[in-house]
């Protein structure tokens, strides 16, 4: 019997569908610039929670959607919650899916809600069999409700648990294998965690099964000195660091070319800066494609 992942293989994005595989996060200060300049981007990502209330944000999204493919990157489903998923939250996302028809939907391997408490953060989970089963159940419920596979992102974390029974990459691979979800691989999160927790980010990526990865995220981190140690923080407020670009190149060599997003959420720069970052990602992706072509000749 085929696995869930075999029944829901990674999407293949043709040149006709996504001629440019690099996108940026859509944020309010850039609405008018994007509508007026129509930059050469393959797609735009939005957090659906920002559009639950309708109003001016949904108005602008409707206009921008006419020119660009859109992906939904949710931050509030709380897939790791032992209390299950919030039906109202799922309903609001489904309403937006029906309106805007995103080509991808994703969230995180984390939790942010328990009971009536909703926390404005993506909180870490112990990587245990119990956590795996909770995530499997919630991901399956979400996919059944939306009638489509979702992507699950590796989170950025600043603590680890003595109770861990498996590395993060094993948990992610097993989620994809058993539920048919895809993986959203965040290279910045991997680099930040590798520094903070002391592991090899290249080994982490080499252990991810390429057929499960449907998207990659890139972002900039900040540094905070605490005593004699330097903590890396996933702030999405800086240009992408050279070390993360190098890790991205390694990921493409291992996984292949997949839609790649430039994330920038705080201290937003002009749109031109995001376009420069997107151009760099496109050049690295093209170099990988050219190298693969030469190897086959």
Secondary structure, DSSP 8 states (H G I E B T S, - for coil): ---HHHHT------TTT-S--EEEE--GGGHHHHHHH--S-SEEEE-GGGGTT-HHHHHHHHHHHTTSEEEEE-S-S-TT-TT---HHHHHHHHHHHHHH--SEEEEESSEEEETTEEEEEEE----SHHHHHHHHHHHHHHHHHHTS--EEE----S---TT--S-HHHHHHHHHHHH--EEEEEHHHHHHHHHHHT--HHHHHHHS-GGGEEEEEE---EEEEETTEEEEE--S-S---HHHHHHHHHHHHHH----EEE---SS---HHHHHHHHHHHHHHHHHHHHHHHHHH-
